[in-house]
Amino acid sequence: MKVILRQNYESLGQVGDIVEVKEGFARNFLIPRKIAYTALKGNLIALEEEKKNIDKKLQQEVQSAEKLAVELEKVSVTIPVQVGEEDKIFGSVTTQMIADSLKENGYEIDKRKIEIEEPIKSLGIYSISIKLHANVNANVKVWVVRE
């Protein structure tokens, strides 16, 4: 059975591709989950319209991510931690701690978007990368200070 993909699907192809799949796979999986249409002329026209809407939505997401990145570049957060002898931190600074500090400053960032290259286990100033979109990253200064 020939179907037209509405979404990128890893093992089949990209949006708009016409692919041949088994009938059961199409009827029981792809079509109910709105991953694909049956390959009809009317559906090709509908897919073109969907592509335009998806492109507009992606552009808006990228623009808002770029605006947020510019704002986050100016932000620095302070994280107070308990320390022992020789200024060693008990545990380490986590992405959740950074996300909470950003939330206090008015920025709602998911902790999974925060990328720490190596665990933060000492006091100091660190530059942390936040992946806002596939192509948009922002760096935030994190000050780790004694509580």
C-alpha positions in Angstrom: 0.0 0.0 0.0 1.3 3.5 -0.9 1.2 6.2 1.8 2.3 9.8 2.0 4.2 10.7 5.1 2.8 13.6 7.2 5.7 13.5 9.7 9.3 12.5 9.6 9.5 8.8 10.5 12.9 7.4 11.1 12.7 4.1 9.3 10.5 5.3 6.4 11.4 8.9 5.3 10.7 12.6 5.5 7.5 14.6 5.3 5.9 14.3 1.8 7.6 11.1 0.8 5.5 8.5 -0.9 6.5 5.1 0.4 5.3 1.5 0.0 4.4 -0.2 3.2 2.5 -3.3 4.2 -1.3 -2.8 4.4 -1.6 -3.7 8.0 1.2 -1.4 9.1 -0.5 1.5 7.3 -4.0 0.8 8.5 -3.2 -0.1 12.1 -0.3 2.1 12.9 0.6 4.9 10.5 -2.9 6.2 9.5 -4.5 6.1 13.0 -1.5 8.0 14.5 -1.7 10.6 11.7 1.9 9.8 10.6 0.7 9.1 7.0 -2.2 9.5 4.5 -3.2 7.0 1.9 -1.6 8.1 -1.4 -4.5 9.9 -3.2 -4.4 13.1 -5.2 -6.6 15.0 -2.8 -4.3 14.0 0.1 -1.2 15.3 -1.8 -2.9 18.8 -2.0 -3.8 18.6 1.8 -0.2 17.7 2.6 1.2 20.7 0.7 -1.0 22.9 2.8 0.2 21.2 6.0 3.8 21.6 5.0 3.3 25.4 4.7 1.7 25.5 8.2 4.5 23.4 9.7 7.2 25.7 8.1 5.5 28.8 9.6 5.3 27.2 13.0 9.0 26.1 12.9 10.1 29.6 11.9 8.1 31.1 14.8 9.7 28.6 17.2 13.2 29.5 16.0 12.6 33.2 16.3 11.2 32.9 19.8 14.2 30.7 20.8 16.6 33.2 19.4 15.0 36.0 21.4 15.1 34.0 24.5 18.8 33.1 23.8 19.7 36.8 23.6 17.9 37.4 26.9 19.6 34.5 28.6 23.1 35.6 27.5 22.6 38.6 29.8 21.5 36.5 32.8 23.7 35.1 35.6 22.4 33.0 38.4 23.8 32.4 41.9 23.5 29.0 43.5 24.4 28.8 47.2 25.7 25.4 48.3 27.0 23.8 51.5 30.7 23.3 51.5 33.1 21.3 53.7 36.8 21.7 54.2 38.9 23.2 51.4 35.7 24.5 49.8 34.5 21.1 48.6 30.8 20.9 47.7 28.7 18.2 49.3 27.4 16.5 46.2 27.3 18.6 43.0 25.3 21.3 41.3 22.6 19.7 39.2 20.6 20.8 36.2 17.5 21.0 38.4 19.2 23.5 40.7 20.1 25.7 37.7 16.6 25.4 36.3 15.1 26.4 39.7 17.4 29.5 39.8 16.4 30.5 36.3 12.8 30.1 37.3 13.3 32.5 40.2 14.6 35.0 37.6 11.5 34.5 35.5 12.8 32.1 32.9 11.0 28.7 32.6 13.6 26.3 31.3 13.3 22.6 31.3 16.2 20.9 33.2 16.7 18.5 30.3 17.7 21.4 28.0 20.5 22.4 30.3 23.8 20.8 29.4 26.6 20.5 31.9 29.8 19.1 30.4 31.3 17.8 33.6 29.8 17.8 37.2 30.2 21.0 39.1 31.9 20.0 42.4 33.6 23.2 43.5 32.9 26.9 44.0 33.4 29.3 41.1 31.9 30.8 38.0 30.8 28.4 35.2 29.4 29.0 31.7 26.5 26.6 31.2 25.0 25.8 27.8 21.2 25.7 27.3 19.8 24.1 24.1 16.7 26.0 23.4 16.1 24.6 19.9 17.8 22.3 17.5 20.0 25.1 16.2 19.8 27.7 19.0 22.0 27.5 22.1 22.4 30.1 24.9 25.1 30.4 27.6 24.3 31.3 31.1 26.8 32.3 33.8 26.4 30.3 37.0 28.0 31.5 40.2 28.4 28.7 42.7 28.9 30.3 46.1 29.2 29.3 49.8 25.8 29.1 51.6 
